[in-house]
Amino acid sequence: FHRLKERNLDIRFKRLALAALTALASAASAQEWPAKPIRVVVPYTPGGVAEAIFRPMAPGIEQRLNQRLYIDNKPGADGTIGTGDVARAAPDGYSILLAPTANYAVTQHMYRNLGFDPLTSLDPVGTLCEAPLIITVSANVPSKNLKEFIDLIKANPGKYNYGSPGSGSPAHLTMAQISQSTGNSMVYVPFKGTAPLALAMLSGDVHVSTYSLTAVAGQLKAGKLRALAITSAQRMADIPDVPTTAEAGFPQYNGTNWWVVGVPHGTPNRIVDRLWNELRVALAEPEVRRRINETGHVVTPKNPTETVAFLKAESARYKKIVEDGKITAE
């Protein structure tokens, strides 16, 4: 009897020891993140704005994490291919998404069978920055301010057109909203990229669009294009005479372009929190802020909770524009 009792105690001790070792191993594993390089998925072609924003931040983050961060460009279908790649990735902290507002709050309303919902398939880590958009007209448009332009297109339905560099972008939907609110007064002309759109604007074939400052600064200075208003809460230091849409009397036209970092839904909170802390520290560095400002963006950090609320509001706003305009993926 005593031998049997001792044997049972020995078995129990071994089980407890094994459980303790397993728990310790799990804890050690949890503390080891990141144990390998982290993939940063950009759902667009190489050499774009996302990389210009990310590269100044990367060295400091890599040093603090003691791991490399590498960009994985996955372009196509208005950014939905790369976004879906991260949405379906393992929630282990080794795949993160760097994408604009459109891929978190717009494309799910434009594609019938997207296969995932960014608001539920991704967990936001934080918002990095935003690019105010400048409502810009060609030199052959007589309007000198936004009110004059609104009156012009109302009085001439179908005569004027607007272009955008990409379907579903804030640049596209801001102009779509203006057209919708003025009785669908303008014709939409889609382009693939900012460069061909800018050429069409300079030739007068396209009458109005929205741009970031870096895309049109030279043409505005030369008088080849005319800025009517900025779609942000504050004026821009480089063009201080251009009013905001609110100052012009149209606060509803406020479609700025935000860049957000996200991870697959279910990624442990400790990883999300660590990633956000690293982003926050990087964005506070003066040199990082300066280089991001050079891309036409303003650093506007939002933590995970703030970003969730922001994206929900943006999704609801853009959903209405998409549905009212019957806008679908090009």
C-alpha positions as a LaTeX table, in Angstrom:
\begin{tabular}{lrrr}
\hline
Residue & $x$ (\AA) & $y$ (\AA) & $z$ (\AA) \\
\hline
Phe1 & 0.00 & 0.00 & 0.00 \\
His2 & 2.80 & 2.38 & 0.96 \\
Arg3 & 4.67 & 1.57 & $-2.24$ \\
Leu4 & 1.55 & 2.23 & $-4.33$ \\
Lys5 & 0.99 & 5.53 & $-2.53$ \\
Glu6 & 4.60 & 6.56 & $-3.14$ \\
Arg7 & 4.28 & 5.64 & $-6.79$ \\
Asn8 & 1.12 & 7.73 & $-7.20$ \\
Leu9 & 2.82 & 10.66 & $-5.47$ \\
Asp10 & 5.78 & 10.27 & $-7.80$ \\
Ile11 & 3.48 & 10.30 & $-10.86$ \\
Arg12 & 1.69 & 13.39 & $-9.56$ \\
Phe13 & 5.02 & 15.11 & $-8.91$ \\
Lys14 & 6.21 & 14.36 & $-12.43$ \\
Arg15 & 2.97 & 15.69 & $-13.90$ \\
Leu16 & 3.22 & 18.88 & $-11.85$ \\
Ala17 & 6.84 & 19.31 & $-12.85$ \\
Leu18 & 5.97 & 18.79 & $-16.52$ \\
Ala19 & 3.13 & 21.34 & $-16.28$ \\
Ala20 & 5.46 & 23.83 & $-14.61$ \\
Leu21 & 8.12 & 23.35 & $-17.27$ \\
Thr22 & 5.50 & 23.78 & $-20.02$ \\
Ala23 & 4.28 & 26.98 & $-18.43$ \\
Leu24 & 7.82 & 28.28 & $-18.13$ \\
Ala25 & 8.52 & 27.37 & $-21.74$ \\
Ser26 & 5.37 & 29.20 & $-22.87$ \\
Ala27 & 6.30 & 32.26 & $-20.84$ \\
Ala28 & 9.82 & 32.22 & $-22.24$ \\
Ser29 & 8.42 & 31.87 & $-25.75$ \\
Ala30 & 6.09 & 34.81 & $-25.14$ \\
Gln31 & 9.01 & 36.95 & $-24.01$ \\
Glu32 & 11.08 & 36.01 & $-27.04$ \\
Trp33 & 9.02 & 37.96 & $-29.60$ \\
Pro34 & 10.35 & 38.96 & $-31.97$ \\
Ala35 & 12.59 & 35.96 & $-32.56$ \\
Lys36 & 12.87 & 36.46 & $-36.32$ \\
Pro37 & 12.53 & 39.25 & $-38.93$ \\
Ile38 & 9.13 & 40.94 & $-39.23$ \\
Arg39 & 7.39 & 41.26 & $-42.59$ \\
Val40 & 5.85 & 44.67 & $-43.35$ \\
Val41 & 3.33 & 44.20 & $-46.16$ \\
Val42 & 2.72 & 47.22 & $-48.39$ \\
Pro43 & $-0.18$ & 46.48 & $-50.78$ \\
Tyr44 & 1.25 & 48.65 & $-53.57$ \\
Thr45 & 4.19 & 48.67 & $-55.97$ \\
Pro46 & 7.72 & 49.39 & $-54.71$ \\
Gly47 & 9.00 & 52.93 & $-54.35$ \\
Gly48 & 5.76 & 54.52 & $-53.21$ \\
Val49 & 4.68 & 56.76 & $-50.35$ \\
Ala50 & 4.42 & 53.91 & $-47.85$ \\
Glu51 & 8.11 & 53.18 & $-48.10$ \\
Ala52 & 9.02 & 56.87 & $-47.81$ \\
Ile53 & 7.04 & 56.95 & $-44.57$ \\
Phe54 & 8.36 & 53.66 & $-43.22$ \\
Arg55 & 12.07 & 53.85 & $-43.96$ \\
Pro56 & 12.92 & 56.73 & $-41.59$ \\
Met57 & 11.17 & 54.86 & $-38.78$ \\
Ala58 & 12.69 & 51.44 & $-39.40$ \\
Pro59 & 16.29 & 51.78 & $-38.10$ \\
Gly60 & 15.31 & 52.84 & $-34.58$ \\
Ile61 & 12.58 & 50.21 & $-34.33$ \\
Glu62 & 14.93 & 47.50 & $-35.58$ \\
Gln63 & 17.54 & 48.51 & $-33.03$ \\
Arg64 & 15.09 & 48.42 & $-30.13$ \\
Leu65 & 13.51 & 45.13 & $-31.22$ \\
Asn66 & 16.85 & 43.63 & $-32.21$ \\
Gln67 & 15.23 & 42.29 & $-35.38$ \\
Arg68 & 15.02 & 43.31 & $-39.01$ \\
Leu69 & 11.83 & 44.72 & $-40.54$ \\
Tyr70 & 11.55 & 44.11 & $-44.29$ \\
Ile71 & 9.02 & 45.42 & $-46.79$ \\
Asp72 & 7.01 & 42.90 & $-48.80$ \\
Asn73 & 5.24 & 44.66 & $-51.68$ \\
Lys74 & 2.03 & 42.89 & $-52.72$ \\
Pro75 & 0.21 & 45.17 & $-55.18$ \\
Gly76 & $-3.01$ & 44.62 & $-57.06$ \\
Ala77 & $-6.79$ & 45.10 & $-56.95$ \\
Asp78 & $-6.70$ & 48.51 & $-55.24$ \\
Gly79 & $-4.51$ & 47.13 & $-52.46$ \\
Thr80 & $-6.87$ & 44.31 & $-51.52$ \\
Ile81 & $-4.39$ & 41.54 & $-52.42$ \\
Gly82 & $-1.77$ & 42.65 & $-49.91$ \\
Thr83 & $-4.37$ & 43.57 & $-47.31$ \\
Gly84 & $-5.98$ & 40.14 & $-47.62$ \\
Asp85 & $-2.58$ & 38.48 & $-47.30$ \\
Val86 & $-2.11$ & 40.00 & $-43.84$ \\
Ala87 & $-5.75$ & 39.44 & $-42.87$ \\
Arg88 & $-5.24$ & 35.71 & $-43.48$ \\
Ala89 & $-1.75$ & 35.48 & $-41.96$ \\
Ala90 & $-0.95$ & 33.85 & $-38.63$ \\
Pro91 & $-1.62$ & 36.24 & $-35.71$ \\
Asp92 & 1.90 & 35.89 & $-34.37$ \\
Gly93 & 3.33 & 39.38 & $-34.82$ \\
Tyr94 & 5.47 & 38.53 & $-37.83$ \\
Ser95 & 3.16 & 39.95 & $-40.52$ \\
Ile96 & 2.02 & 43.55 & $-40.28$ \\
Leu97 & 0.21 & 45.77 & $-42.76$ \\
Leu98 & 1.12 & 49.34 & $-43.67$ \\
Ala99 & $-1.71$ & 50.74 & $-45.78$ \\
Pro100 & $-3.86$ & 53.85 & $-46.27$ \\
Thr101 & $-7.41$ & 54.47 & $-45.11$ \\
Ala102 & $-8.86$ & 53.02 & $-48.33$ \\
Asn103 & $-7.71$ & 49.51 & $-47.47$ \\
Tyr104 & $-9.17$ & 49.62 & $-43.97$ \\
Ala105 & $-12.39$ & 51.56 & $-44.54$ \\
Val106 & $-13.31$ & 51.73 & $-48.23$ \\
Thr107 & $-12.57$ & 48.70 & $-50.41$ \\
Gln108 & $-14.86$ & 46.37 & $-48.45$ \\
His109 & $-17.75$ & 48.52 & $-49.69$ \\
Met110 & $-16.61$ & 48.40 & $-53.32$ \\
Tyr111 & $-15.89$ & 44.68 & $-53.75$ \\
Arg112 & $-18.81$ & 42.26 & $-53.45$ \\
Asn113 & $-16.69$ & 39.20 & $-52.71$ \\
Leu114 & $-13.63$ & 40.60 & $-50.99$ \\
Gly115 & $-13.33$ & 37.51 & $-48.77$ \\
Phe116 & $-12.50$ & 39.41 & $-45.59$ \\
Asp117 & $-13.61$ & 42.48 & $-43.68$ \\
Pro118 & $-10.69$ & 44.74 & $-42.72$ \\
Leu119 & $-12.55$ & 45.98 & $-39.63$ \\
Thr120 & $-12.87$ & 42.47 & $-38.20$ \\
Ser121 & $-10.01$ & 40.58 & $-39.87$ \\
Leu122 & $-7.37$ & 43.11 & $-38.83$ \\
Asp123 & $-6.50$ & 44.65 & $-35.47$ \\
Pro124 & $-5.18$ & 48.21 & $-35.77$ \\
Val125 & $-1.84$ & 48.90 & $-34.10$ \\
Gly126 & $-1.94$ & 52.64 & $-34.69$ \\
Thr127 & $-2.23$ & 55.57 & $-37.07$ \\
Leu128 & 1.01 & 57.15 & $-38.27$ \\
Cys129 & 0.21 & 60.20 & $-40.36$ \\
Glu130 & $-2.21$ & 61.84 & $-42.76$ \\
Ala131 & $-1.91$ & 63.64 & $-46.07$ \\
Pro132 & $-4.20$ & 66.64 & $-46.44$ \\
Leu133 & $-5.67$ & 66.72 & $-49.94$ \\
Ile134 & $-5.77$ & 69.88 & $-52.01$ \\
Ile135 & $-8.83$ & 70.42 & $-54.20$ \\
Thr136 & $-7.14$ & 71.60 & $-57.37$ \\
Val137 & $-8.53$ & 72.87 & $-60.67$ \\
Ser138 & $-7.03$ & 73.18 & $-64.11$ \\
Ala139 & $-6.06$ & 76.66 & $-65.34$ \\
Asn140 & $-9.01$ & 76.64 & $-67.78$ \\
Val141 & $-11.54$ & 76.51 & $-64.91$ \\
Pro142 & $-12.59$ & 80.07 & $-64.06$ \\
Ser143 & $-13.33$ & 79.49 & $-60.36$ \\
Lys144 & $-11.04$ & 81.22 & $-57.86$ \\
Asn145 & $-12.41$ & 79.55 & $-54.72$ \\
Leu146 & $-14.43$ & 76.52 & $-53.68$ \\
Lys147 & $-17.78$ & 78.30 & $-53.50$ \\
Glu148 & $-17.37$ & 79.65 & $-57.02$ \\
Phe149 & $-16.51$ & 76.15 & $-58.22$ \\
Ile150 & $-19.53$ & 74.58 & $-56.52$ \\
Asp151 & $-21.78$ & 77.20 & $-58.08$ \\
Leu152 & $-20.14$ & 76.61 & $-61.48$ \\
Ile153 & $-20.70$ & 72.85 & $-61.60$ \\
Lys154 & $-24.26$ & 73.20 & $-60.27$ \\
Ala155 & $-25.06$ & 75.60 & $-63.10$ \\
Asn156 & $-23.39$ & 73.39 & $-65.73$ \\
Pro157 & $-24.26$ & 69.74 & $-64.99$ \\
Gly158 & $-22.20$ & 67.31 & $-67.03$ \\
Lys159 & $-19.87$ & 69.94 & $-68.47$ \\
Tyr160 & $-17.02$ & 69.44 & $-66.00$ \\
Asn161 & $-15.20$ & 66.28 & $-65.03$ \\
Tyr162 & $-13.02$ & 65.10 & $-62.18$ \\
Gly163 & $-10.20$ & 62.60 & $-62.10$ \\
Ser164 & $-8.54$ & 60.46 & $-59.46$ \\
Pro165 & $-5.27$ & 58.52 & $-59.31$ \\
Gly166 & $-6.95$ & 55.36 & $-58.04$ \\
Ser167 & $-10.38$ & 53.85 & $-57.56$ \\
Gly168 & $-11.60$ & 54.01 & $-53.97$ \\
Ser169 & $-8.90$ & 56.39 & $-52.79$ \\
Pro170 & $-9.85$ & 59.38 & $-50.61$ \\
Ala171 & $-8.91$ & 61.52 & $-53.63$ \\
His172 & $-11.57$ & 59.70 & $-55.66$ \\
Leu173 & $-14.27$ & 59.63 & $-53.01$ \\
Thr174 & $-13.83$ & 63.24 & $-51.92$ \\
Met175 & $-14.54$ & 64.36 & $-55.47$ \\
Ala176 & $-17.35$ & 61.81 & $-55.77$ \\
Gln177 & $-18.91$ & 63.30 & $-52.65$ \\
Ile178 & $-18.73$ & 66.80 & $-54.13$ \\
Ser179 & $-20.33$ & 65.58 & $-57.35$ \\
Gln180 & $-23.08$ & 63.70 & $-55.49$ \\
Ser181 & $-23.92$ & 66.64 & $-53.26$ \\
Thr182 & $-24.32$ & 68.89 & $-56.30$ \\
Gly183 & $-26.73$ & 66.62 & $-58.17$ \\
Asn184 & $-24.12$ & 64.32 & $-59.74$ \\
Ser185 & $-22.92$ & 67.34 & $-61.65$ \\
Met186 & $-19.54$ & 66.00 & $-62.79$ \\
Val187 & $-18.28$ & 63.13 & $-64.94$ \\
Tyr188 & $-15.71$ & 60.79 & $-63.40$ \\
Val189 & $-12.51$ & 60.03 & $-65.35$ \\
Pro190 & $-10.37$ & 57.33 & $-63.65$ \\
Phe191 & $-6.58$ & 57.16 & $-64.00$ \\
Lys192 & $-3.93$ & 54.69 & $-62.92$ \\
Gly193 & $-1.60$ & 56.85 & $-60.89$ \\
Thr194 & $-0.94$ & 60.50 & $-60.15$ \\
Ala195 & 1.42 & 61.17 & $-63.08$ \\
Pro196 & $-1.06$ & 60.59 & $-65.95$ \\
Leu197 & $-3.77$ & 62.44 & $-64.03$ \\
Ala198 & $-1.49$ & 65.46 & $-63.54$ \\
Leu199 & $-0.71$ & 65.55 & $-67.27$ \\
Ala200 & $-4.43$ & 65.50 & $-68.08$ \\
Met201 & $-4.99$ & 68.34 & $-65.61$ \\
Leu202 & $-2.19$ & 70.42 & $-67.12$ \\
Ser203 & $-3.60$ & 69.94 & $-70.62$ \\
Gly204 & $-7.07$ & 70.91 & $-69.44$ \\
Asp205 & $-8.62$ & 67.54 & $-70.33$ \\
Val206 & $-9.48$ & 67.02 & $-66.65$ \\
His207 & $-10.94$ & 69.94 & $-64.76$ \\
Val208 & $-10.56$ & 69.10 & $-61.08$ \\
Ser209 & $-9.03$ & 66.57 & $-58.70$ \\
Thr210 & $-7.43$ & 66.33 & $-55.29$ \\
Tyr211 & $-3.72$ & 65.88 & $-54.61$ \\
Ser212 & $-1.20$ & 65.81 & $-51.82$ \\
Leu213 & 0.98 & 68.92 & $-51.78$ \\
Thr214 & 4.14 & 67.13 & $-52.94$ \\
Ala215 & 2.37 & 66.01 & $-56.13$ \\
Val216 & 1.40 & 69.50 & $-57.29$ \\
Ala217 & 3.59 & 71.99 & $-55.41$ \\
Gly218 & 5.55 & 72.96 & $-58.52$ \\
Gln219 & 2.47 & 73.38 & $-60.74$ \\
Leu220 & 0.70 & 75.47 & $-58.09$ \\
Lys221 & 3.72 & 77.75 & $-57.71$ \\
Ala222 & 3.97 & 78.16 & $-61.48$ \\
Gly223 & 0.26 & 78.97 & $-61.77$ \\
Lys224 & $-0.42$ & 76.00 & $-64.03$ \\
Leu225 & $-2.93$ & 74.61 & $-61.52$ \\
Arg226 & $-5.03$ & 76.43 & $-58.91$ \\
Ala227 & $-5.69$ & 75.32 & $-55.33$ \\
Leu228 & $-9.22$ & 75.97 & $-54.05$ \\
Ala229 & $-9.18$ & 74.41 & $-50.58$ \\
Ile230 & $-7.49$ & 71.88 & $-48.29$ \\
Thr231 & $-9.43$ & 68.91 & $-46.93$ \\
Ser232 & $-7.95$ & 69.02 & $-43.43$ \\
Ala233 & $-8.68$ & 70.78 & $-40.15$ \\
Gln234 & $-5.66$ & 73.08 & $-40.43$ \\
Arg235 & $-4.11$ & 75.15 & $-43.20$ \\
Met236 & $-0.73$ & 74.06 & $-44.56$ \\
Ala237 & 2.37 & 76.12 & $-43.80$ \\
Asp238 & 3.66 & 75.81 & $-47.38$ \\
Ile239 & 0.45 & 77.25 & $-48.88$ \\
Pro240 & $-0.90$ & 79.44 & $-46.07$ \\
Asp241 & $-3.27$ & 81.41 & $-48.32$ \\
Val242 & $-5.30$ & 78.31 & $-49.26$ \\
Pro243 & $-8.26$ & 77.88 & $-46.86$ \\
Thr244 & $-9.54$ & 74.64 & $-45.42$ \\
Thr245 & $-12.83$ & 73.26 & $-46.73$ \\
Ala246 & $-14.44$ & 74.26 & $-43.42$ \\
Glu247 & $-13.21$ & 77.83 & $-43.80$ \\
Ala248 & $-14.56$ & 77.82 & $-47.35$ \\
Gly249 & $-18.00$ & 76.84 & $-46.01$ \\
Phe250 & $-17.93$ & 73.13 & $-46.87$ \\
Pro251 & $-16.71$ & 71.19 & $-43.79$ \\
Gln252 & $-18.21$ & 67.94 & $-45.12$ \\
Tyr253 & $-15.48$ & 67.64 & $-47.77$ \\
Asn254 & $-12.71$ & 66.45 & $-45.46$ \\
Gly255 & $-11.25$ & 63.31 & $-47.02$ \\
Thr256 & $-7.62$ & 63.16 & $-45.92$ \\
Asn257 & $-5.48$ & 60.10 & $-46.54$ \\
Trp258 & $-4.29$ & 58.30 & $-43.39$ \\
Trp259 & $-1.63$ & 55.59 & $-43.07$ \\
Val260 & $-2.39$ & 52.88 & $-40.54$ \\
Val261 & $-0.47$ & 49.85 & $-39.25$ \\
Gly262 & $-2.49$ & 46.70 & $-38.61$ \\
Val263 & $-1.98$ & 43.04 & $-37.74$ \\
Pro264 & $-4.09$ & 39.88 & $-38.19$ \\
His265 & $-7.04$ & 39.70 & $-35.83$ \\
Gly266 & $-6.17$ & 37.78 & $-32.68$ \\
Thr267 & $-2.57$ & 38.92 & $-32.45$ \\
Pro268 & $-1.71$ & 38.92 & $-28.71$ \\
Asn269 & $-2.21$ & 42.25 & $-26.97$ \\
Arg270 & 1.35 & 42.26 & $-25.66$ \\
Ile271 & 2.63 & 42.27 & $-29.27$ \\
Val272 & 0.18 & 44.95 & $-30.39$ \\
Asp273 & 1.14 & 47.10 & $-27.41$ \\
Arg274 & 4.85 & 46.62 & $-28.04$ \\
Leu275 & 4.46 & 47.48 & $-31.72$ \\
Trp276 & 2.47 & 50.60 & $-30.93$ \\
Asn277 & 5.04 & 51.73 & $-28.38$ \\
Glu278 & 7.80 & 51.32 & $-30.98$ \\
Leu279 & 5.81 & 53.30 & $-33.55$ \\
Arg280 & 5.04 & 56.03 & $-31.01$ \\
Val281 & 8.70 & 56.40 & $-30.05$ \\
Ala282 & 9.77 & 56.51 & $-33.70$ \\
Leu283 & 7.17 & 59.16 & $-34.59$ \\
Ala284 & 8.42 & 61.38 & $-31.75$ \\
Glu285 & 11.90 & 61.62 & $-33.29$ \\
Pro286 & 12.41 & 65.03 & $-34.97$ \\
Glu287 & 14.28 & 63.60 & $-37.96$ \\
Val288 & 11.55 & 61.02 & $-38.59$ \\
Arg289 & 8.87 & 63.71 & $-38.44$ \\
Arg290 & 10.87 & 65.94 & $-40.79$ \\
Arg291 & 11.27 & 63.22 & $-43.39$ \\
Ile292 & 7.60 & 62.23 & $-43.19$ \\
Asn293 & 6.63 & 65.88 & $-43.60$ \\
Glu294 & 8.69 & 65.95 & $-46.80$ \\
Thr295 & 6.29 & 63.39 & $-48.30$ \\
Gly296 & 3.38 & 65.81 & $-47.85$ \\
His297 & 2.12 & 64.08 & $-44.71$ \\
Val298 & 1.58 & 65.35 & $-41.19$ \\
Val299 & 2.46 & 63.06 & $-38.25$ \\
Thr300 & $-0.82$ & 62.35 & $-36.42$ \\
Pro301 & $-0.26$ & 59.38 & $-34.08$ \\
Lys302 & $-3.34$ & 57.55 & $-32.80$ \\
Asn303 & $-3.13$ & 54.57 & $-30.45$ \\
Pro304 & $-4.96$ & 51.27 & $-31.14$ \\
Thr305 & $-8.18$ & 52.29 & $-29.38$ \\
Glu306 & $-8.30$ & 55.67 & $-31.11$ \\
Thr307 & $-7.55$ & 54.06 & $-34.46$ \\
Val308 & $-10.38$ & 51.52 & $-34.09$ \\
Ala309 & $-12.88$ & 54.32 & $-33.45$ \\
Phe310 & $-11.48$ & 56.39 & $-36.32$ \\
Leu311 & $-11.66$ & 53.55 & $-38.84$ \\
Lys312 & $-15.23$ & 52.67 & $-37.87$ \\
Ala313 & $-16.29$ & 56.28 & $-38.43$ \\
Glu314 & $-14.41$ & 56.49 & $-41.73$ \\
Ser315 & $-15.91$ & 53.19 & $-42.89$ \\
Ala316 & $-19.44$ & 54.42 & $-42.22$ \\
Arg317 & $-18.76$ & 57.73 & $-43.99$ \\
Tyr318 & $-17.23$ & 56.16 & $-47.07$ \\
Lys319 & $-19.85$ & 53.42 & $-47.23$ \\
Lys320 & $-22.51$ & 56.09 & $-47.75$ \\
Ile321 & $-20.50$ & 57.78 & $-50.51$ \\
Val322 & $-19.88$ & 54.44 & $-52.25$ \\
Glu323 & $-23.51$ & 53.34 & $-52.02$ \\
Asp324 & $-24.98$ & 56.69 & $-53.00$ \\
Gly325 & $-22.73$ & 56.86 & $-56.03$ \\
Lys326 & $-23.05$ & 53.13 & $-56.87$ \\
Ile327 & $-19.26$ & 53.06 & $-56.98$ \\
Thr328 & $-17.67$ & 49.69 & $-57.66$ \\
Ala329 & $-14.11$ & 48.50 & $-58.20$ \\
Glu330 & $-12.74$ & 49.53 & $-61.59$ \\
\hline
\end{tabular}
